[in-house]
Amino acid sequence: MQTVVLDALIPREDFEIVSDIGNGGNTRNKTTLSIEDLKYDSFFFAALRKPIFQRETNEWDPKKICAMIESFVDGELIPAIILWRNQSGYIFVIDGAHRLSSLGAWINDDYGDGIVSLKYYENYISEEQRKIAEKTRKLVNEKIGSFREIMEICRNINISSDERKKKIAKNLGALALQLQWVEGNADKAEDSFLKINQLATKISNAELELIQNRNYAYALAARAIVRAGKGYNYWSSFNEEVQKKIIDKSKEANILMFGKGQYISNDINNLPIGGAQISTFTLDVVTQTVKICNGITKLDMAKKASENEVLKCIDNTLKILQYINSKEKFSLGLHPFIYFYSDIGKHKIGSYYGILLFVKELIEYKKLNEFIAIREKFEQIIYQYNFLVQQIIRKYRQSKRAYFYVKDYFIIIMKKLNKYPEYNTEQIIELLKQEDAFKFLQTEIVDNEEVSVKSNFSRGRKQQIKIRTFVSTLPKCPICGGYLDNKSISIDHIKRKEDGGDNSIKNGQVTHLYCNTTYKN
């Protein structure tokens, strides 16, 4: 499900450090919120903030946003927005950020791609974010009308024959959202936030983890990477040089994980290693990536969020991602489709987590050359038997728990191939199934889809046929025999320069970067 990024409309602020007193005794807080209050240049909207630990406002899809706006303009009952005002005058949203942001998006024509969002993200907005924003705008404008159009009808600038829009324009000035206020200090406000947000639209486990552990380096690193160093500056207390490094390296890590633009599952040469960025799982994927790359399996292994520790977390994460697929000379250039996608183009998160840990151990134990020596047959096995990883994940219930066993699966395949280089893929898998940890694996796959004479191919079978055809045409590295990804390649002399090789086209070949710069030499 693609969701809309409305995070920029209400900025963040840290109420924990600006007030211990609160404003509970103020009896002059307003009880309703009008359309005028949600204009970007209004006094109220200028004071509106989200807590620094609030989840990103990106949980709703276009239909839900449109339904929220429709409910408001039709005068339907909308749950009260819960706010808290600190001593400095900022107004924090304790509950209702998605509701306010949906209305704010309509009023300010910013569904994640408008003036407010562009400023917030310093003009760095992904193609996926732009497309889902435009999809939302189109849906709202068709069903309700743009806010500008409704205002023009109200002022008789636009003479419309649409009775529904005329009715909305006539009633809009009288509509309001109900407000409730939390009394007490910052601690009371935070307690209220956590209690309320575990009800209704529940905070995801990833968000809750980052809220509770926000003073740890890995949590701040995950926040930085998920938005490519843009958005709210969680690291503003660090010195400027460190801040710049965090921003630059987070952006690079984000691009390595998610690419620069939208992708389609048919294009197997343009798939990001981390899956789709605009999804409800993105924060979870980034957080888990940071934890795996930094060897954090429990909280007491995590470090507090000092400048050095945050930067170290990002560096460690970036290094593993660069080894997997980048333009660095040490990159293995693993083909994303072969390692991280099913034969219908669906991202396999369990394989992704397992490969992160697999590559981490190859680096730490200096086993990279052992992997290159058997890479061709290794890739044949993981592609031919890609369904086995799913069996491992089912056995251990969840990708985040199973990735250790997925890593072991890859390690054992590598060891068996190095020990028995003459064995074919089927024989290696039979050896694997003799291991105690993997005796449960089933290699006999039953196709539950009925085969009929003179029938059309199903949609799933069509996709599989297309993908298998595309894979059969993928180029391979002449040094290791592994699949080449065009985003991570090197041009190599077949006959080395030091051996008298020239620079003619016939003496050139396309290889993996690591194979050319390290393994070959």
C-alpha positions as CSV (number, residue, x, y, z in Angstrom):
1,M,0.0,0.0,0.0
2,Q,1.4,3.4,-1.0
3,T,0.9,6.1,1.6
4,V,1.1,9.9,1.3
5,V,3.9,11.8,3.0
6,L,2.4,14.7,4.9
7,D,5.2,15.0,7.4
8,A,6.3,18.5,6.4
9,L,3.0,20.3,7.1
10,I,3.4,20.3,10.9
11,P,7.1,20.7,12.0
12,R,8.6,19.1,15.0
13,E,9.9,20.6,18.2
14,D,11.3,19.2,21.4
15,F,8.9,20.1,24.2
16,E,10.9,18.1,26.7
17,I,13.6,20.7,27.0
18,V,11.5,23.9,26.6
19,S,9.1,23.5,29.5
20,D,8.7,21.7,32.7
21,I,5.8,23.9,33.9
22,G,3.2,23.5,31.1
23,N,0.2,25.7,30.5
24,G,-2.5,23.7,32.1
25,G,-3.9,26.7,34.0
26,N,-4.6,28.7,30.9
27,T,-8.4,28.9,30.5
28,R,-8.2,30.9,27.3
29,N,-7.3,28.0,24.9
30,K,-9.7,27.9,22.0
31,T,-12.2,25.0,21.8
32,T,-12.6,24.8,18.0
33,L,-10.5,25.1,14.9
34,S,-11.7,26.7,11.7
35,I,-10.5,26.5,8.1
36,E,-8.7,29.9,8.5
37,D,-6.5,28.4,11.3
38,L,-5.1,25.7,9.0
39,K,-3.8,28.1,6.4
40,Y,0.0,28.0,6.3
41,D,0.3,31.7,7.1
42,S,-2.1,31.7,10.0
43,F,-1.1,32.5,13.6
44,F,-2.4,29.1,14.8
45,F,-0.6,27.0,12.1
46,A,2.6,28.9,12.7
47,A,2.6,27.8,16.3
48,L,1.5,24.2,15.6
49,R,4.1,21.5,16.3
50,K,4.5,17.7,16.6
51,P,6.6,16.2,19.4
52,I,10.1,15.4,18.3
53,F,9.5,11.7,18.8
54,Q,6.2,11.7,16.9
55,R,6.0,9.1,14.1
56,E,6.2,10.4,10.5
57,T,2.8,11.6,9.2
58,N,2.8,9.1,6.3
59,E,0.4,6.3,7.5
60,W,-2.6,7.3,5.3
61,D,-3.3,6.4,1.7
62,P,-5.0,8.8,-0.8
63,K,-8.5,7.3,-0.2
64,K,-8.2,7.8,3.6
65,I,-7.0,11.4,3.2
66,C,-9.8,12.1,0.7
67,A,-12.4,10.5,3.1
68,M,-11.2,12.7,6.0
69,I,-11.6,15.9,3.9
70,E,-15.0,14.7,2.7
71,S,-16.1,14.0,6.3
72,F,-15.1,17.6,7.3
73,V,-16.7,19.4,4.4
74,D,-19.9,17.3,4.7
75,G,-20.2,18.3,8.4
76,E,-19.8,14.7,9.7
77,L,-18.5,13.9,13.2
78,I,-14.7,14.0,13.5
79,P,-13.0,13.0,16.7
80,A,-11.6,15.9,18.7
81,I,-8.0,17.0,18.1
82,I,-6.0,16.8,21.3
83,L,-3.4,19.5,21.9
84,W,-0.9,20.7,24.6
85,R,0.6,24.2,24.8
86,N,3.9,24.8,26.4
87,Q,5.1,27.8,28.3
88,S,6.8,29.2,25.2
89,G,3.5,29.2,23.2
90,Y,4.1,26.3,20.9
91,I,1.0,24.1,20.4
92,F,1.8,20.4,20.2
93,V,-0.4,17.8,18.6
94,I,-0.9,15.0,21.0
95,D,-3.5,13.2,18.9
96,G,-4.8,14.1,15.4
97,A,-1.7,14.8,13.3
98,H,-3.0,12.9,10.3
99,R,-6.4,14.6,10.5
100,L,-4.9,18.1,10.8
101,S,-2.3,17.3,8.1
102,S,-5.0,16.0,5.7
103,L,-7.0,19.2,6.0
104,G,-3.9,21.3,5.9
105,A,-2.8,19.4,2.7
106,W,-6.1,20.3,1.0
107,I,-6.1,23.9,2.2
108,N,-2.5,24.6,1.3
109,D,-2.4,22.3,-1.8
110,D,0.5,20.3,-0.5
111,Y,0.2,16.6,-0.5
112,G,3.9,16.1,0.0
113,D,5.1,18.0,-3.1
114,G,4.0,21.6,-2.4
115,I,5.8,24.7,-1.3
116,V,5.8,23.6,2.4
117,S,7.2,20.2,1.7
118,L,9.8,21.4,-0.8
119,K,11.1,23.8,1.8
120,Y,11.1,21.2,4.6
121,Y,13.0,18.6,2.5
122,E,15.3,21.2,0.9
123,N,13.8,20.3,-2.6
124,Y,14.8,16.6,-2.1
125,I,11.6,14.7,-2.8
126,S,11.6,11.2,-4.3
127,E,9.7,10.4,-7.5
128,E,7.5,8.0,-5.6
129,Q,6.5,10.8,-3.2
130,R,5.7,13.2,-6.1
131,K,3.6,10.6,-7.8
132,I,1.5,9.6,-4.8
133,A,1.0,13.3,-4.0
134,E,-0.3,14.0,-7.5
135,K,-2.5,10.9,-7.3
136,T,-4.0,12.2,-4.0
137,R,-4.5,15.7,-5.4
138,K,-6.3,14.3,-8.4
139,L,-8.6,12.2,-6.3
140,V,-9.5,15.0,-3.9
141,N,-10.0,17.5,-6.7
142,E,-12.4,15.1,-8.5
143,K,-14.5,14.2,-5.5
144,I,-14.5,17.5,-3.6
145,G,-12.7,20.2,-5.6
146,S,-9.5,22.0,-4.7
147,F,-9.6,24.4,-1.8
148,R,-8.8,27.3,-4.3
149,E,-11.8,26.3,-6.5
150,I,-14.1,26.2,-3.5
151,M,-12.9,29.6,-2.4
152,E,-13.5,31.1,-5.8
153,I,-17.0,29.7,-5.9
154,C,-17.6,31.2,-2.4
155,R,-16.5,34.6,-3.7
156,N,-18.4,34.3,-7.0
157,I,-15.1,34.4,-8.9
158,N,-15.9,31.0,-10.3
159,I,-19.6,30.5,-11.4
160,S,-20.0,26.8,-10.9
161,S,-23.0,24.6,-11.8
162,D,-21.8,21.9,-9.5
163,E,-24.4,21.8,-6.7
164,R,-22.2,19.8,-4.3
165,K,-19.3,22.3,-4.6
166,K,-21.6,25.2,-4.2
167,K,-23.0,23.6,-1.0
168,I,-19.4,23.1,0.3
169,A,-18.5,26.7,-0.4
170,K,-21.6,28.0,1.4
171,N,-21.0,25.9,4.6
172,L,-17.3,25.9,4.8
173,G,-17.0,29.0,6.9
174,A,-19.2,27.6,9.7
175,L,-17.4,24.2,10.0
176,A,-14.9,23.6,12.8
177,L,-12.9,20.8,14.4
178,Q,-13.4,20.3,18.1
179,L,-10.3,20.7,20.3
180,Q,-9.3,19.2,23.7
181,W,-6.3,20.3,25.7
182,V,-4.0,18.2,27.9
183,E,-3.1,19.9,31.2
184,G,0.2,19.5,32.9
185,N,3.9,19.6,32.1
186,A,6.0,18.0,29.4
187,D,6.2,14.6,31.1
188,K,2.4,14.5,31.3
189,A,2.1,15.5,27.7
190,E,4.5,12.7,26.6
191,D,2.6,10.1,28.7
192,S,-0.7,11.2,27.2
193,F,0.8,10.9,23.7
194,L,2.0,7.4,24.2
195,K,-1.2,6.2,25.8
196,I,-3.5,7.8,23.2
197,N,-1.4,6.7,20.2
198,Q,-1.4,3.0,21.3
199,L,-5.2,3.2,20.6
200,A,-7.0,3.7,17.3
201,T,-4.3,4.0,14.7
202,K,-1.7,2.2,16.7
203,I,2.0,3.3,16.6
204,S,4.0,0.8,14.6
205,N,6.6,-1.3,16.6
206,A,9.3,0.5,14.7
207,E,8.0,4.0,15.6
208,L,7.5,3.0,19.2
209,E,11.0,1.6,19.4
210,L,12.5,4.8,18.1
211,I,10.4,6.9,20.4
212,Q,11.4,5.0,23.5
213,N,15.1,4.7,22.4
214,R,15.4,8.1,20.8
215,N,18.5,8.9,22.9
216,Y,20.5,6.0,21.3
217,A,22.8,6.4,18.4
218,Y,21.1,3.8,16.2
219,A,17.7,5.4,16.5
220,L,19.0,8.8,15.4
221,A,20.9,7.2,12.6
222,A,17.8,5.4,11.4
223,R,15.8,8.7,11.5
224,A,18.6,10.4,9.4
225,I,18.7,7.6,6.8
226,V,15.0,7.2,6.3
227,R,14.6,10.8,5.1
228,A,18.1,11.0,3.4
229,G,19.3,13.6,5.9
230,K,16.4,15.9,5.2
231,G,13.4,17.0,7.3
232,Y,13.7,17.7,11.0
233,N,17.3,18.1,12.2
234,Y,17.4,15.6,15.1
235,W,21.2,16.2,15.2
236,S,21.1,20.0,15.5
237,S,23.1,20.0,18.8
238,F,26.1,18.4,17.0
239,N,28.9,20.6,15.6
240,E,28.4,21.7,12.0
241,E,31.1,19.5,10.5
242,V,29.5,16.4,12.0
243,Q,26.0,17.6,10.9
244,K,27.2,17.8,7.3
245,K,28.7,14.3,7.4
246,I,25.5,12.9,8.9
247,I,23.4,14.6,6.1
248,D,25.7,13.5,3.3
249,K,26.2,9.9,4.4
250,S,22.5,9.5,5.3
251,K,21.6,10.6,1.8
252,E,24.0,8.2,0.2
253,A,22.8,5.3,2.4
254,N,19.2,6.1,1.5
255,I,19.9,6.1,-2.3
256,L,21.8,2.8,-2.0
257,M,18.8,1.3,-0.2
258,F,15.9,2.8,-2.2
259,G,17.4,4.3,-5.4
260,K,16.6,7.7,-6.8
261,G,13.2,7.2,-8.4
262,Q,10.2,5.0,-8.8
263,Y,10.7,1.5,-10.0
264,I,8.5,-1.2,-11.6
265,S,8.9,-4.9,-10.9
266,N,9.2,-5.8,-14.6
267,D,12.4,-3.8,-14.8
268,I,14.8,-6.2,-13.1
269,N,17.8,-4.0,-13.8
270,N,16.4,-1.1,-11.9
271,L,15.3,-2.5,-8.5
272,P,16.5,-1.0,-5.2
273,I,18.0,-3.4,-2.7
274,G,15.7,-2.2,0.2
275,G,12.4,-2.4,-1.6
276,A,9.9,0.5,-2.1
277,Q,10.6,3.6,0.0
278,I,7.0,4.8,0.1
279,S,5.6,2.0,2.3
280,T,4.4,1.6,5.8
281,F,7.4,-0.6,6.5
282,T,10.2,1.8,5.4
283,L,11.1,3.0,8.9
284,D,11.1,-0.6,10.1
285,V,13.4,-1.7,7.3
286,V,15.8,1.2,7.8
287,T,15.9,0.7,11.6
288,Q,16.6,-3.1,11.2
289,T,19.3,-2.3,8.6
290,V,21.1,0.0,10.9
291,K,20.9,-2.6,13.8
292,I,22.2,-5.5,11.7
293,C,25.0,-3.5,10.2
294,N,26.1,-2.4,13.7
295,G,25.6,-5.7,15.4
296,I,22.9,-4.5,17.7
297,T,20.7,-7.5,18.8
298,K,19.6,-6.1,22.1
299,L,19.4,-2.6,23.7
300,D,22.3,-3.0,26.1
301,M,24.5,-3.3,23.0
302,A,23.5,0.1,21.7
303,K,25.4,3.3,22.5
304,K,24.0,6.7,23.5
305,A,23.6,9.3,20.8
306,S,26.8,11.2,20.9
307,E,28.3,12.8,17.8
308,N,30.9,10.0,17.3
309,E,28.5,7.1,17.9
310,V,25.8,8.4,15.6
311,L,28.3,9.0,12.8
312,K,29.8,5.5,13.5
313,C,26.4,3.9,13.1
314,I,25.8,5.6,9.8
315,D,29.3,4.8,8.6
316,N,28.9,1.1,9.5
317,T,25.6,0.9,7.7
318,L,26.9,2.7,4.6
319,K,29.9,0.4,4.4
320,I,27.8,-2.7,4.2
321,L,25.4,-1.2,1.7
322,Q,28.4,-0.1,-0.4
323,Y,29.8,-3.6,-0.4
324,I,26.5,-5.0,-1.5
325,N,25.9,-2.7,-4.5
326,S,27.6,0.6,-5.2
327,K,30.2,2.3,-7.4
328,E,32.9,1.8,-4.8
329,K,35.9,-0.2,-6.1
330,F,35.4,-2.8,-3.3
331,S,31.7,-3.4,-4.2
332,L,30.5,-6.9,-4.9
333,G,27.7,-5.6,-7.1
334,L,25.1,-8.1,-6.0
335,H,22.3,-8.0,-8.5
336,P,19.2,-6.8,-6.5
337,F,16.7,-9.1,-8.3
338,I,18.7,-12.3,-7.8
339,Y,19.3,-11.6,-4.1
340,F,16.3,-9.7,-2.9
341,Y,13.2,-10.3,-5.2
342,S,10.8,-13.2,-5.9
343,D,10.1,-14.4,-9.4
344,I,7.0,-12.2,-9.6
345,G,9.0,-9.1,-8.6
346,K,8.1,-8.9,-4.9
347,H,10.8,-7.7,-2.4
348,K,12.0,-10.4,0.0
349,I,12.7,-8.7,3.2
350,G,14.0,-11.8,4.9
351,S,16.6,-12.4,2.2
352,Y,17.6,-8.7,2.4
353,Y,18.2,-8.9,6.2
354,G,20.1,-12.2,5.8
355,I,22.4,-10.9,3.1
356,L,23.2,-7.8,5.2
357,L,24.5,-10.1,7.9
358,F,26.1,-12.5,5.4
359,V,28.1,-9.7,3.8
360,K,29.0,-8.3,7.2
361,E,30.5,-11.6,8.2
362,L,32.3,-12.0,4.9
363,I,34.0,-8.7,5.5
364,E,34.8,-9.3,9.2
365,Y,36.1,-12.8,8.7
366,K,37.9,-12.0,5.5
367,K,35.9,-14.5,3.5
368,L,35.1,-12.3,0.5
369,N,37.5,-14.2,-1.9
370,E,36.0,-17.5,-0.8
371,F,32.6,-16.2,-1.8
372,I,33.8,-14.9,-5.2
373,A,35.4,-18.3,-5.9
374,I,31.9,-20.0,-5.8
375,R,29.7,-17.0,-6.6
376,E,28.4,-18.3,-9.9
377,K,27.0,-21.5,-8.5
378,F,25.9,-19.8,-5.3
379,E,23.7,-17.4,-7.3
380,Q,22.3,-20.3,-9.3
381,I,21.2,-22.0,-6.0
382,I,19.7,-19.0,-4.3
383,Y,17.7,-18.1,-7.5
384,Q,16.6,-21.7,-8.3
385,Y,15.7,-22.4,-4.7
386,N,14.5,-18.9,-3.7
387,F,11.5,-20.4,-2.0
388,L,13.6,-22.0,0.7
389,V,14.3,-18.6,2.4
390,Q,10.5,-18.2,2.9
391,Q,10.4,-21.6,4.5
392,I,13.1,-20.6,7.0
393,I,11.2,-17.4,7.8
394,R,8.0,-19.3,8.3
395,K,9.8,-21.7,10.6
396,Y,11.0,-18.9,12.8
397,R,7.9,-16.8,12.4
398,Q,9.3,-13.4,11.5
399,S,11.9,-11.8,9.2
400,K,13.5,-9.9,12.1
401,R,14.0,-13.1,14.1
402,A,14.8,-15.4,11.1
403,Y,17.6,-13.5,9.5
404,F,20.3,-15.2,11.6
405,Y,19.1,-18.5,10.2
406,V,18.9,-17.1,6.7
407,K,22.5,-15.9,7.0
408,D,23.5,-19.4,8.2
409,Y,21.7,-20.8,5.1
410,F,23.9,-18.6,2.9
411,I,27.1,-19.5,4.9
412,I,26.5,-23.2,4.7
413,I,25.8,-23.1,0.9
414,M,29.1,-21.2,0.5
415,K,31.0,-23.7,2.6
416,K,29.6,-26.7,0.8
417,L,30.4,-25.2,-2.6
418,N,34.0,-24.5,-1.6
419,K,34.3,-28.0,-0.2
420,Y,32.6,-29.8,-3.0
421,P,33.2,-27.7,-6.1
422,E,32.3,-30.6,-8.5
423,Y,28.8,-30.9,-7.0
424,N,25.8,-29.5,-8.9
425,T,23.1,-27.3,-7.3
426,E,20.8,-30.2,-6.4
427,Q,23.6,-32.1,-4.7
428,I,24.6,-29.0,-2.6
429,I,21.0,-28.5,-1.5
430,E,20.8,-32.2,-0.5
431,L,23.9,-31.7,1.7
432,L,22.3,-28.6,3.2
433,K,19.2,-30.5,4.1
434,Q,21.4,-33.0,6.1
435,E,22.3,-30.1,8.5
436,D,20.3,-30.3,11.8
437,A,19.2,-26.6,11.4
438,F,17.7,-27.2,7.9
439,K,16.3,-30.7,7.9
440,F,12.8,-29.2,7.7
441,L,13.3,-27.7,4.2
442,Q,11.1,-29.0,1.5
443,T,12.4,-28.8,-2.1
444,E,9.4,-30.4,-3.7
445,I,7.1,-27.5,-4.6
446,V,3.5,-28.1,-5.4
447,D,1.9,-25.7,-8.0
448,N,-1.6,-25.2,-6.7
449,E,-2.6,-23.4,-9.9
450,E,-4.7,-25.6,-12.2
451,V,-3.2,-26.4,-15.6
452,S,-5.8,-26.4,-18.3
453,V,-5.6,-27.1,-22.1
454,K,-6.5,-24.2,-24.3
455,S,-6.6,-21.7,-21.4
456,N,-4.9,-18.3,-21.1
457,F,-2.0,-17.8,-18.8
458,S,-2.8,-16.5,-15.4
459,R,-1.5,-13.0,-14.4
460,G,1.0,-14.7,-12.1
461,R,2.3,-17.1,-14.7
462,K,2.6,-14.3,-17.2
463,Q,4.8,-12.4,-14.8
464,Q,7.0,-15.4,-14.0
465,I,7.5,-16.2,-17.7
466,K,8.5,-12.5,-18.4
467,I,10.9,-12.4,-15.4
468,R,12.6,-15.7,-16.2
469,T,13.1,-14.6,-19.8
470,F,14.7,-11.3,-18.6
471,V,16.9,-13.2,-16.1
472,S,18.2,-15.5,-18.9
473,T,19.5,-12.5,-20.8
474,L,21.4,-10.9,-17.8
475,P,25.1,-10.5,-18.4
476,K,27.6,-12.3,-16.2
477,C,31.0,-11.3,-14.9
478,P,33.7,-13.1,-16.9
479,I,35.9,-13.3,-13.7
480,C,33.5,-14.9,-11.2
481,G,30.5,-15.9,-13.3
482,G,28.1,-14.0,-11.2
483,Y,25.3,-11.8,-12.5
484,L,26.2,-8.2,-13.4
485,D,24.1,-5.2,-12.3
486,N,24.6,-2.1,-14.5
487,K,24.7,0.2,-11.4
488,S,27.8,-1.5,-10.1
489,I,30.3,-2.5,-12.8
490,S,33.9,-2.0,-13.9
491,I,35.6,-2.0,-17.3
492,D,38.5,-4.4,-17.1
493,H,41.5,-5.2,-19.4
494,I,41.3,-8.8,-20.4
495,K,45.0,-8.8,-20.8
496,R,46.4,-6.7,-18.0
497,K,48.3,-3.5,-18.8
498,E,51.4,-4.7,-17.0
499,D,51.3,-7.8,-19.1
500,G,51.2,-5.8,-22.3
501,G,47.5,-5.4,-22.7
502,D,46.3,-2.5,-24.9
503,N,43.3,-0.2,-24.7
504,S,41.4,-1.6,-27.7
505,I,37.7,-2.5,-27.4
506,K,38.5,-6.2,-28.0
507,N,40.8,-6.2,-24.8
508,G,38.0,-4.8,-22.6
509,Q,35.3,-6.6,-20.6
510,V,32.6,-5.6,-18.1
511,T,33.2,-7.1,-14.6
512,H,32.2,-6.6,-11.0
513,L,34.2,-3.8,-9.3
514,Y,35.5,-6.1,-6.6
515,C,36.5,-8.8,-9.1
516,N,38.5,-6.4,-11.2
517,T,40.2,-4.3,-8.5
518,T,40.7,-6.9,-5.7
519,Y,40.0,-10.5,-6.6
520,K,41.8,-10.5,-10.0
521,N,44.9,-8.9,-8.5
